[in-house]
Amino acid sequence: MKRVMRHLKGTRELGIVFWQDPDTGQNRHDPETPWGFCDANYAEDPCDQKSTSGYVFMFAGGPISWKSKKQPSVSLSMTEAEYIAGAYVAKEIMWIRMFMKEIARPLQYPTLLYCDNQSTIATAKNPENHERTKHIDISYHLLRELVEDGTIKMEYCPTDENVADIFTKALARPKIEKFADGLGMERRD
């Protein structure tokens, strides 16, 4: 509780800033297409060994959707934990794309999803069952289906750059500050 209170006290001047001018060079993504980061920690809970999933979606330089959730089952590997996190993200991507279609127009490009686990990306891109992944519940293969049909484009993002890390575990202050900056957070005057 003390950590939460210190965090809230130290960040009360922060606010979300959306980039309004894509020509400034600050936004390296298409200003009309959301993108996201997903992450998972592996078996962090010492009591039940369940992993935690986290994701954040960005649009115009600021976060529009984020979540942290304990996974319902025990993962047998880091890849499985990340893949399950990716399945949650896939559902959110479908919702965001439908929402964008309703309020504006259909998105023209795949939703870019950054993940810090190369095996998860390979599993999502390759529809073959592998010896190490055949135990993964079929309900989590939505991610693979959306990668296959071009709705999602997955790319590797080093852990140091994966802002979704903030949703999966307690981090040191410098990393929180770095990720807050990456989430479009700025101090308000």
Phi, psi and omega in degrees: 000321179299320180298316179297315181296319177297318179298313180298318179296320183282348183238014185294340178271359181278146176214159180279134179239127176259135179288132180257342182238100181293348180280356182286345181086354180288329185257107181274004179253162175301123184294351181250009181232126177289157175220162185216170176232140174229154181203163174212150168258153186257117173050044183289326183287115183292340182281311184243359178062021177276152181267166176242133176260149175211146175210162174213138175246137183247149174210129181054036175087358180231156180288137178242341180204136179206156181198149172230130185211136174288136180287148185285344182227164178279128177273146180268353179202165176297321179300316179296318179300316179292323180293320176296318176300319178298326178294320176297319180296320180302319177297318180293322178299316179300317181295314180299316181296320178293319179298314179299322178296321181289320185268341183224266179205162180300145178289137184274337187240160175297152175281122181281128181236121179266136180221143182262017181235109183299323181294323178296317179298315179297319179295320180290329182274341185245113185286355180288146173280133178252155179307321184280343185241002185293343179278349183293130182305137182302332182295343180269358182278006174302322178303311180300317181298317181287331174290317181298319183273002175088006178289324180240138172243116182266139177223151178285141176222122179302149181306322180298339183253356185276099184295343177291346177303331181295340182264359185245345182198165176287132182239158176289155184306315180301322179289321176299316180296319179297314181290325176299320177296319179292339179270009178079023180273133177225153177290134176271142179277000000 
